[in-house]
Amino acid sequence: MFWDSLWLHNASPWIRWTIIAIGIIVFAAAAIISKGTLIVPMLIVALKGAVTGFVISAMIASKGGGSIADVAEAALWGALTGAAMAVSVAGGVGSVKFLKAAAANKKIVNAVIQETLAGSGDITSTHTLTLNQAKQAGSKFAGQGSKHMAHGGGDVFVKKSGDQVFRFRMDAASMKGSHKPHIPHFHLEIFSGTTVPKNLIVNNHIPLFLR
């Protein structure tokens, strides 16, 4: 076919279909790894790749003296392979970035929790977390079985474990930095017994990075 002398340098159909299959596999894998966050970016990249492949392939076919059918075939394959290659690159790079970010989030979340468990009294964390990281820390700190309570225009999750109470608090006053350390923050707290907020063991004020 005329296409064989064009863009992919005499590529056989199975090579072209392999490229497309790889693109589909990478798209699916990246979507799963990123929990869906990379779907829209990859679709945008795929569209750009398809348009680029379509235009370039059509131009080459036209200059090569191909018939209208040849040009159409070349443009179609160019669009498909262009989209697949673009998605393969974007999905691969995006997945690596997502995994690195997830690892960094896990590291700082664990560090804040360990800091809280080792602390005593009122302390201010040495770490600054994003809002998403704060929610991850709160969810892991309070854990499964925690109860949600409205508190001061914000959210509080409390869980009793043995003779201790674990509390994740993100109230409006803390988010505004209305009290010490006078910057936006949230709290990870531990109390002894079953009475809150008495019998404080540790109250970690963790600064928030709000964009």
C-alpha atoms as a printed R data frame, in Angstrom:
    type eleno elety resid chain resno       x      y      z
1   ATOM     1    CA   MET     A     1   0.000  0.000  0.000
2   ATOM     2    CA   PHE     A     2   1.060  3.579 -0.585
3   ATOM     3    CA   TRP     A     3   1.194  4.145  3.196
4   ATOM     4    CA   ASP     A     4   4.092  1.704  3.445
5   ATOM     5    CA   SER     A     5   6.398  4.265  1.845
6   ATOM     6    CA   LEU     A     6   5.414  7.046  4.213
7   ATOM     7    CA   TRP     A     7   5.764  8.141  7.802
8   ATOM     8    CA   LEU     A     8   6.714  4.904  9.593
9   ATOM     9    CA   HIS     A     9   9.265  3.927  6.968
10  ATOM    10    CA   ASN     A    10   7.674  0.849  5.398
11  ATOM    11    CA   ALA     A    11   6.082 -0.226  8.650
12  ATOM    12    CA   SER     A    12   3.941 -3.314  8.310
13  ATOM    13    CA   PRO     A    13   0.357 -3.264  9.602
14  ATOM    14    CA   TRP     A    14   1.253 -5.295 12.675
15  ATOM    15    CA   ILE     A    15   3.823 -2.669 13.691
16  ATOM    16    CA   ARG     A    16   1.235  0.071 13.396
17  ATOM    17    CA   TRP     A    17  -1.317 -1.959 15.346
18  ATOM    18    CA   THR     A    18   1.353 -2.726 17.969
19  ATOM    19    CA   ILE     A    19   1.974  1.006 18.432
20  ATOM    20    CA   ILE     A    20  -1.761  1.582 18.832
21  ATOM    21    CA   ALA     A    21  -2.102 -1.339 21.260
22  ATOM    22    CA   ILE     A    22   0.775 -0.021 23.371
23  ATOM    23    CA   GLY     A    23  -0.924  3.374 23.484
24  ATOM    24    CA   ILE     A    24  -4.166  1.802 24.705
25  ATOM    25    CA   ILE     A    25  -2.368 -0.265 27.345
26  ATOM    26    CA   VAL     A    26  -0.384  2.734 28.609
27  ATOM    27    CA   PHE     A    27  -3.561  4.829 28.718
28  ATOM    28    CA   ALA     A    28  -5.376  2.212 30.804
29  ATOM    29    CA   ALA     A    29  -2.413  1.641 33.122
30  ATOM    30    CA   ALA     A    30  -1.837  5.363 33.672
31  ATOM    31    CA   ALA     A    31  -5.537  5.895 34.384
32  ATOM    32    CA   ILE     A    32  -5.458  3.154 37.037
33  ATOM    33    CA   ILE     A    33  -2.170  4.277 38.583
34  ATOM    34    CA   SER     A    34  -3.281  7.912 38.791
35  ATOM    35    CA   LYS     A    35  -6.792  6.962 39.984
36  ATOM    36    CA   GLY     A    36  -8.265  8.721 36.989
37  ATOM    37    CA   THR     A    37  -6.468 12.053 37.330
38  ATOM    38    CA   LEU     A    38  -4.445 11.545 34.140
39  ATOM    39    CA   ILE     A    39  -7.385 10.641 31.903
40  ATOM    40    CA   VAL     A    40  -8.259 14.163 30.741
41  ATOM    41    CA   PRO     A    41  -4.621 15.267 30.232
42  ATOM    42    CA   MET     A    42  -3.924 12.119 28.208
43  ATOM    43    CA   LEU     A    43  -7.023 12.653 26.070
44  ATOM    44    CA   ILE     A    44  -5.875 16.193 25.307
45  ATOM    45    CA   VAL     A    45  -2.403 14.948 24.380
46  ATOM    46    CA   ALA     A    46  -3.936 12.184 22.263
47  ATOM    47    CA   LEU     A    47  -6.018 14.720 20.354
48  ATOM    48    CA   LYS     A    48  -2.956 16.876 19.681
49  ATOM    49    CA   GLY     A    49  -0.984 13.813 18.574
50  ATOM    50    CA   ALA     A    50  -3.809 12.693 16.299
51  ATOM    51    CA   VAL     A    51  -4.084 16.105 14.639
52  ATOM    52    CA   THR     A    52  -0.322 16.313 14.159
53  ATOM    53    CA   GLY     A    53  -0.106 12.786 12.726
54  ATOM    54    CA   PHE     A    54  -3.096 13.409 10.467
55  ATOM    55    CA   VAL     A    55  -1.707 16.647  9.006
56  ATOM    56    CA   ILE     A    56   1.870 15.436  8.536
57  ATOM    57    CA   SER     A    57   0.839 12.125  6.985
58  ATOM    58    CA   ALA     A    58  -1.666 13.790  4.662
59  ATOM    59    CA   MET     A    59   0.946 16.303  3.509
60  ATOM    60    CA   ILE     A    60   3.537 13.598  2.821
61  ATOM    61    CA   ALA     A    61   1.010 11.496  0.938
62  ATOM    62    CA   SER     A    62  -0.119 14.459 -1.149
63  ATOM    63    CA   LYS     A    63   3.424 15.425 -2.099
64  ATOM    64    CA   GLY     A    64   4.173 11.809 -2.947
65  ATOM    65    CA   GLY     A    65   1.518 11.819 -5.633
66  ATOM    66    CA   GLY     A    66  -0.895  9.478 -3.929
67  ATOM    67    CA   SER     A    67  -4.548  9.224 -4.830
68  ATOM    68    CA   ILE     A    68  -7.291 10.632 -2.636
69  ATOM    69    CA   ALA     A    69  -7.793  7.163 -1.155
70  ATOM    70    CA   ASP     A    70  -4.066  6.852 -0.447
71  ATOM    71    CA   VAL     A    71  -3.980 10.278  1.212
72  ATOM    72    CA   ALA     A    72  -7.032  9.432  3.318
73  ATOM    73    CA   GLU     A    73  -5.520  6.121  4.397
74  ATOM    74    CA   ALA     A    74  -2.211  7.753  5.273
75  ATOM    75    CA   ALA     A    75  -3.971 10.510  7.254
76  ATOM    76    CA   LEU     A    76  -6.060  7.982  9.181
77  ATOM    77    CA   TRP     A    77  -3.082  5.855 10.161
78  ATOM    78    CA   GLY     A    78  -1.131  9.004 10.976
79  ATOM    79    CA   ALA     A    79  -3.879 10.146 13.331
80  ATOM    80    CA   LEU     A    80  -4.129  6.764 15.057
81  ATOM    81    CA   THR     A    81  -0.409  6.197 15.490
82  ATOM    82    CA   GLY     A    82   0.191  9.847 16.379
83  ATOM    83    CA   ALA     A    83  -2.400  9.668 19.151
84  ATOM    84    CA   ALA     A    84  -1.020  6.342 20.391
85  ATOM    85    CA   MET     A    85   2.582  7.536 20.536
86  ATOM    86    CA   ALA     A    86   1.597 10.779 22.249
87  ATOM    87    CA   VAL     A    87  -0.418  8.894 24.871
88  ATOM    88    CA   SER     A    88   2.410  6.405 25.433
89  ATOM    89    CA   VAL     A    89   4.835  9.206 26.234
90  ATOM    90    CA   ALA     A    90   2.398 11.330 28.260
91  ATOM    91    CA   GLY     A    91   1.008  8.346 30.153
92  ATOM    92    CA   GLY     A    92   4.449  6.999 30.979
93  ATOM    93    CA   VAL     A    93   5.825 10.343 32.152
94  ATOM    94    CA   GLY     A    94   2.624 11.199 34.008
95  ATOM    95    CA   SER     A    95   2.575  7.852 35.821
96  ATOM    96    CA   VAL     A    96   6.167  8.261 36.991
97  ATOM    97    CA   LYS     A    97   5.424 11.766 38.283
98  ATOM    98    CA   PHE     A    98   2.266 10.551 40.013
99  ATOM    99    CA   LEU     A    99   4.085  7.689 41.738
100 ATOM   100    CA   LYS     A   100   6.878 10.012 42.886
101 ATOM   101    CA   ALA     A   101   4.348 12.484 44.265
102 ATOM   102    CA   ALA     A   102   2.457  9.674 46.014
103 ATOM   103    CA   ALA     A   103   5.683  8.437 47.604
104 ATOM   104    CA   ALA     A   104   6.529 11.972 48.770
105 ATOM   105    CA   ASN     A   105   3.025 12.399 50.207
106 ATOM   106    CA   LYS     A   106   3.255  9.100 52.057
107 ATOM   107    CA   LYS     A   107   6.643 10.044 53.491
108 ATOM   108    CA   ILE     A   108   5.547 13.414 54.887
109 ATOM   109    CA   VAL     A   109   2.234 12.019 56.165
110 ATOM   110    CA   ASN     A   110   4.049  9.263 58.059
111 ATOM   111    CA   ALA     A   111   6.590 11.775 59.386
112 ATOM   112    CA   VAL     A   112   3.863 14.017 60.828
113 ATOM   113    CA   ILE     A   113   2.081 11.093 62.451
114 ATOM   114    CA   GLN     A   114   5.302  9.784 64.000
115 ATOM   115    CA   GLU     A   115   6.092 13.305 65.191
116 ATOM   116    CA   THR     A   116   2.696 13.446 66.882
117 ATOM   117    CA   LEU     A   117   3.023 10.030 68.506
118 ATOM   118    CA   ALA     A   118   6.437 10.973 69.899
119 ATOM   119    CA   GLY     A   119   5.357 14.436 71.066
120 ATOM   120    CA   SER     A   120   4.080 15.777 74.359
121 ATOM   121    CA   GLY     A   121   1.903 18.788 75.153
122 ATOM   122    CA   ASP     A   122   1.345 21.582 72.650
123 ATOM   123    CA   ILE     A   123   3.821 21.345 69.784
124 ATOM   124    CA   THR     A   124   4.204 22.888 66.339
125 ATOM   125    CA   SER     A   125   5.169 20.544 63.543
126 ATOM   126    CA   THR     A   126   8.418 20.955 61.653
127 ATOM   127    CA   HIS     A   127   6.512 19.990 58.499
128 ATOM   128    CA   THR     A   128   4.157 21.985 56.288
129 ATOM   129    CA   LEU     A   129   1.480 20.014 54.465
130 ATOM   130    CA   THR     A   130  -0.855 20.692 51.583
131 ATOM   131    CA   LEU     A   131  -4.591 20.400 52.176
132 ATOM   132    CA   ASN     A   132  -4.642 17.024 50.439
133 ATOM   133    CA   GLN     A   133  -1.737 15.748 52.536
134 ATOM   134    CA   ALA     A   134  -3.477 17.006 55.684
135 ATOM   135    CA   LYS     A   135  -6.589 14.993 54.833
136 ATOM   136    CA   GLN     A   136  -4.448 11.919 54.193
137 ATOM   137    CA   ALA     A   137  -2.686 12.389 57.527
138 ATOM   138    CA   GLY     A   138  -5.982 12.869 59.351
139 ATOM   139    CA   SER     A   139  -7.535  9.822 57.742
140 ATOM   140    CA   LYS     A   140  -4.557  7.635 58.605
141 ATOM   141    CA   PHE     A   141  -4.175  9.076 62.117
142 ATOM   142    CA   ALA     A   142  -7.809  8.678 63.147
143 ATOM   143    CA   GLY     A   143  -8.112  5.512 61.102
144 ATOM   144    CA   GLN     A   144 -11.100  3.345 60.320
145 ATOM   145    CA   GLY     A   145 -13.985  3.547 62.704
146 ATOM   146    CA   SER     A   146 -13.468  7.234 63.492
147 ATOM   147    CA   LYS     A   147 -16.558  9.367 64.064
148 ATOM   148    CA   HIS     A   148 -17.136 12.661 62.278
149 ATOM   149    CA   MET     A   149 -18.265 15.678 64.279
150 ATOM   150    CA   ALA     A   150 -18.835 19.272 63.187
151 ATOM   151    CA   HIS     A   151 -16.601 21.604 65.162
152 ATOM   152    CA   GLY     A   152 -16.031 25.338 64.879
153 ATOM   153    CA   GLY     A   153 -17.051 25.581 61.248
154 ATOM   154    CA   GLY     A   154 -14.813 22.700 60.263
155 ATOM   155    CA   ASP     A   155 -14.335 18.969 60.552
156 ATOM   156    CA   VAL     A   156 -13.237 16.763 63.415
157 ATOM   157    CA   PHE     A   157 -12.695 13.018 63.324
158 ATOM   158    CA   VAL     A   158 -12.407 11.184 66.641
159 ATOM   159    CA   LYS     A   159 -11.527  7.585 67.388
160 ATOM   160    CA   LYS     A   160 -11.189  5.819 70.721
161 ATOM   161    CA   SER     A   161  -8.480  3.199 70.956
162 ATOM   162    CA   GLY     A   162  -7.981  1.494 74.291
163 ATOM   163    CA   ASP     A   163  -7.588  4.189 76.939
164 ATOM   164    CA   GLN     A   164  -6.698  6.897 74.409
165 ATOM   165    CA   VAL     A   165  -8.576  9.166 72.018
166 ATOM   166    CA   PHE     A   166  -7.106 10.178 68.652
167 ATOM   167    CA   ARG     A   167  -8.467 13.343 67.064
168 ATOM   168    CA   PHE     A   168  -7.943 14.989 63.682
169 ATOM   169    CA   ARG     A   169  -9.168 18.585 63.799
170 ATOM   170    CA   MET     A   170  -9.419 21.070 60.956
171 ATOM   171    CA   ASP     A   171 -11.659 23.867 62.229
172 ATOM   172    CA   ALA     A   172 -12.223 27.334 60.767
173 ATOM   173    CA   ALA     A   173 -10.157 29.169 63.393
174 ATOM   174    CA   SER     A   174  -7.156 26.915 62.793
175 ATOM   175    CA   MET     A   175  -7.468 27.222 59.028
176 ATOM   176    CA   LYS     A   176  -7.435 31.014 59.386
177 ATOM   177    CA   GLY     A   177  -4.482 30.968 61.756
178 ATOM   178    CA   SER     A   178  -6.490 32.752 64.452
179 ATOM   179    CA   HIS     A   179  -4.442 31.221 67.250
180 ATOM   180    CA   LYS     A   180  -0.952 29.869 67.840
181 ATOM   181    CA   PRO     A   181   1.113 29.379 65.684
182 ATOM   182    CA   HIS     A   182  -0.912 32.133 63.940
183 ATOM   183    CA   ILE     A   183  -0.692 30.602 60.491
184 ATOM   184    CA   PRO     A   184  -3.139 28.265 58.720
185 ATOM   185    CA   HIS     A   185  -2.832 24.837 60.322
186 ATOM   186    CA   PHE     A   186  -4.647 21.708 61.456
187 ATOM   187    CA   HIS     A   187  -4.363 19.487 64.511
188 ATOM   188    CA   LEU     A   188  -3.481 15.898 65.297
189 ATOM   189    CA   GLU     A   189  -4.259 15.281 68.956
190 ATOM   190    CA   ILE     A   190  -4.087 12.454 71.474
191 ATOM   191    CA   PHE     A   191  -5.920 12.393 74.812
192 ATOM   192    CA   SER     A   192  -5.853  9.897 77.651
193 ATOM   193    CA   GLY     A   193  -9.080  8.405 78.926
194 ATOM   194    CA   THR     A   194 -12.315  9.062 77.091
195 ATOM   195    CA   THR     A   195 -12.795 12.760 77.832
196 ATOM   196    CA   VAL     A   196 -11.990 15.321 75.145
197 ATOM   197    CA   PRO     A   197 -10.435 17.907 75.274
198 ATOM   198    CA   LYS     A   198  -9.243 17.194 78.830
199 ATOM   199    CA   ASN     A   199  -6.297 14.946 79.684
200 ATOM   200    CA   LEU     A   200  -4.223 16.107 76.726
201 ATOM   201    CA   ILE     A   201  -1.198 14.021 75.807
202 ATOM   202    CA   VAL     A   202  -0.168 15.859 72.659
203 ATOM   203    CA   ASN     A   203  -1.627 18.520 70.384
204 ATOM   204    CA   ASN     A   204   0.385 18.867 67.183
205 ATOM   205    CA   HIS     A   205  -0.260 22.078 65.244
206 ATOM   206    CA   ILE     A   206   0.688 21.292 61.642
207 ATOM   207    CA   PRO     A   207   1.131 24.274 59.273
208 ATOM   208    CA   LEU     A   208  -0.825 24.194 56.027
209 ATOM   209    CA   PHE     A   209   0.320 25.317 52.612
210 ATOM   210    CA   LEU     A   210  -2.816 26.794 51.079
211 ATOM   211    CA   ARG     A   211  -2.606 27.720 47.400
